[in-house]
Amino acid sequence: MTTHPQGSHPAGHDGHVAVSPRKSGRSLLTQAEWVEVSGALKLSDRETEIVQCVFDDMKERAIATHLGISAHTVHTHLERLYRKLTVSSRCGLVLTVVGEYHRLSGIRQPEPARV
């Protein structure tokens, strides 16, 4: 098991961290943390479900099947999420959510490398 110095990992307030890279991405945050982050980002319940599926690296069709909606509807939700959060990709979406979690939990963001 990998250990991390205090405050240097995306652990929840209870200190849990996903250890396996194949473990569910949504487990990186507790349910309460998801509620807090989605509230801060003003995400609807459905948008939060979509983001959690993106954290699990699910593709549009898999998300659609999981949520019982069409792939077209998933695509529309993703496009609206990108606009809402001013990102242009799934990676940007994940980084925005993780950044907001860090902001809310007081985890210090690393300074960008200077060239």
N, C-alpha and C positions, 0 to 999 in steps of 0.2 A: 504494500500500500504506500502511495506517495504521500509524504507530509509536506505541508507548506508553512512558511513563517506566518505568524499572526497577521491577518489583514491582507495577505497577498494572494488570496484565492477567492473565487466566487462562492463562498460558503454562505449558508443561511445564518440567521441569528442563532440558531441552535447548533451551528458548527458542522452540519452535514455537507458533504461534497460528493458528487458523482465521481467514482473512482475509475470505472471501466469506460473506455471511449464508446462502447456499444450500449451503455446504459442510457435510458431515456433522457433526452435533453431537458425536458420539462422538469425533471427531478433536481435540476441544479438550483431551483428555487422552491421554497415551500409554497403551499396553496395560499397562505396569508401573504407571502411576498409577491406572488403573481397578482393578487388582488390589489396590493399597494402599487406595484409598478403599472399595471393596466389602468388604475385610477389616475395616477400621475400623468400618464400618456393619453388619457381620455379615450381609452379603447373600449368598445362595446364588448359584451360577453362573447359574441361570435368572433370578433376580431381577435380577442384574447385566445380563443380556441385555435384559430388559424395560426397565430404566432407560436403557440405551444407546439403545434404540428410541425411548423418550420424548424423549431428547436430540435424536434425529433428527426429532422432531415427527411421528412415525408415529401414526396412529389405531389403535384396537384391532383392527380387521379386518386392516389392513396388518401389524401386529405378528404377528397370528395366522398370516397367510400366510407371512411371513418366517421364523417359528420353527417352522412346521408343527404348530401347535396350534390349538384352537378359540378363537373370540373370547370365549366364556364363560370359558375358562381364563385368558386374558389379563386379563379383567375381575377375576377372582378374585385373580390375582397382584397387580394394581394395588391392589385393596382391602386386601390383606394388607400390601403395601408401605406404604400410607398409615398403617395402624395401627402397623406396626413403627417407622416414622420419625416418628410423631405429626404427620402433615401431613394436609391434606384435599383436595389437588389436585395435578395434574401440576406446576404452578408451584412449589408447596411442595416437591415431590419434587426438582425440579431445583435449587432454592435450597439445600436440605439437602445435596445431593451437592456442589455448588459450594462451599458453606460448609465442608464437611468437607475438601475438597481444599485450600482456603485454609488451614485449620487445620493440616493435615499438612505443607504446604509452607512454612508460615511467612509467607504473604502476609498483610499487615495488613488487617483488615476496616475499611472506613470507619466512622466514628462516625455514629450516626443523627442526623439533623437535629433541632435543638432548636427548639421553637416558642415 
